[in-house]
Structure formats: C-alpha cells, structure tokens
C-alpha cells in the first residue's frame, strides 16, 4: 500500500472514530429536518451559512443520542421553540 492508500485508509478510520464518538448521524432532506425540529420541544440547532458555488445552509441538531443533519439552498423555518446557534462552520465526517 502506497502513501496515498495509507492516508486514505487513515481518513476512513478517523471518520469512523468520529461517528463512534458522536453517535449515529442521520442526514435528512431539508423539509424533513424542518418538520422534525418543529416537533421537538426546546430543540437546539446549530446553523452555518457557506458561500461556495452559491449560498448553502447547514443545520445540525441532536435528539435521543443521534445527530440529525441537513443542507439547504434556502434558510429553514425552524419555529419559535427552537434555539438556533449561528456558527461560522459545521464540520461533519464524510463516510
């Protein structure tokens, strides 16, 4: 295995370890994420806006030991019960 193969293998192991540390990660479509958050009492949502090839919004929240994540081209309406924290960036492991 060459250096590139070793680095790629290391990245996979690092991503797997991050998932273990965080719990399961569930990616939802924006509409599903929005409906999900609106059903949770006192939801805490972290949101970040990126501007790479157009504006995108990333959202992440935790519930019952799982992490729920979504990306959207438009801001989501999360309801008045959700506390939204604006972050500079959200990093999610890619699997």
SEBALUM-922057 format. One record per residue (C-alpha): x negated, z, y. Coordinates in Angstrom, 2 decimals. Example, Ala and Ser with C-alpha at 12.3 -4.5 7.8 and 13.67 -1.06 7.14 Angstrom:
[[-12.30 7.80 -4.50]]
[[-13.67 7.14 -1.06]]
//
This chain:
[[0.00 0.00 0.00]]
[[-1.44 -1.01 3.37]]
[[-1.41 0.94 6.61]]
[[1.84 -0.73 7.70]]
[[3.53 0.17 4.42]]
[[2.35 3.76 4.72]]
[[3.61 4.01 8.30]]
[[6.99 2.56 7.30]]
[[7.22 4.98 4.39]]
[[6.34 7.85 6.72]]
[[9.08 6.79 9.13]]
[[11.65 6.81 6.32]]
[[10.55 10.30 5.25]]
[[10.69 11.53 8.86]]
[[14.21 10.11 9.30]]
[[15.37 11.68 6.03]]
[[13.93 15.06 7.10]]
[[15.70 14.80 10.46]]
[[19.01 14.13 8.73]]
[[18.44 17.15 6.46]]
[[17.71 19.34 9.46]]
[[20.75 18.10 11.41]]
[[23.25 17.79 8.59]]
[[25.22 14.63 7.90]]
[[25.52 12.03 10.63]]
[[28.82 10.15 10.88]]
[[28.96 7.06 13.09]]
[[32.43 6.29 14.42]]
[[33.89 3.39 16.33]]
[[34.45 4.32 20.00]]
[[38.26 4.56 19.70]]
[[37.97 6.75 16.59]]
[[35.38 9.00 18.28]]
[[37.60 9.36 21.34]]
[[40.65 10.32 19.25]]
[[38.55 12.70 17.15]]
[[37.16 14.56 20.18]]
[[40.60 14.81 21.78]]
[[41.85 16.69 18.69]]
[[39.07 19.32 18.77]]
[[39.59 22.49 20.81]]
[[36.62 23.21 23.10]]
[[34.60 20.19 21.95]]
[[31.05 19.95 23.29]]
[[29.97 16.31 23.72]]
[[26.60 15.02 24.83]]
[[26.70 11.64 26.58]]
[[23.87 9.36 27.66]]
[[24.01 6.05 29.54]]
[[21.48 3.34 28.73]]
[[20.84 0.07 30.54]]
[[19.10 -2.16 28.01]]
[[20.80 -5.59 27.96]]
[[23.83 -4.16 29.77]]
[[25.18 -0.65 30.12]]
[[25.93 1.27 26.93]]
[[27.19 4.80 26.46]]
[[26.14 7.03 23.59]]
[[28.11 10.07 22.51]]
[[27.37 12.84 20.03]]
[[29.26 15.98 19.01]]
[[29.08 18.44 16.16]]
[[32.00 19.67 14.10]]
[[32.10 21.64 10.83]]
[[28.43 21.05 10.07]]
[[28.49 17.30 10.66]]
[[27.20 15.28 13.61]]
[[29.53 12.58 14.94]]
[[28.00 9.73 16.92]]
[[29.31 6.66 18.72]]
[[28.14 3.90 21.07]]
[[30.42 2.13 23.52]]
[[30.23 -0.52 26.24]]
[[32.77 1.45 28.31]]
[[32.95 5.17 29.14]]
[[35.25 7.05 26.76]]
[[38.12 9.26 27.90]]
[[37.46 12.47 26.05]]
[[40.24 14.61 27.50]]
[[40.17 17.68 29.69]]
[[39.47 20.11 26.81]]
[[36.05 18.58 26.06]]
[[32.94 19.86 27.79]]
[[30.68 16.86 28.45]]
[[26.96 17.28 28.99]]
[[25.20 14.31 30.59]]
[[21.81 13.70 29.01]]
[[19.03 11.37 30.05]]
[[18.69 10.09 26.48]]
[[20.04 10.69 22.98]]
[[17.72 10.03 20.04]]
[[19.30 9.56 16.63]]
[[17.29 8.89 13.47]]
[[17.71 5.34 12.21]]
[[18.15 5.08 8.47]]
//
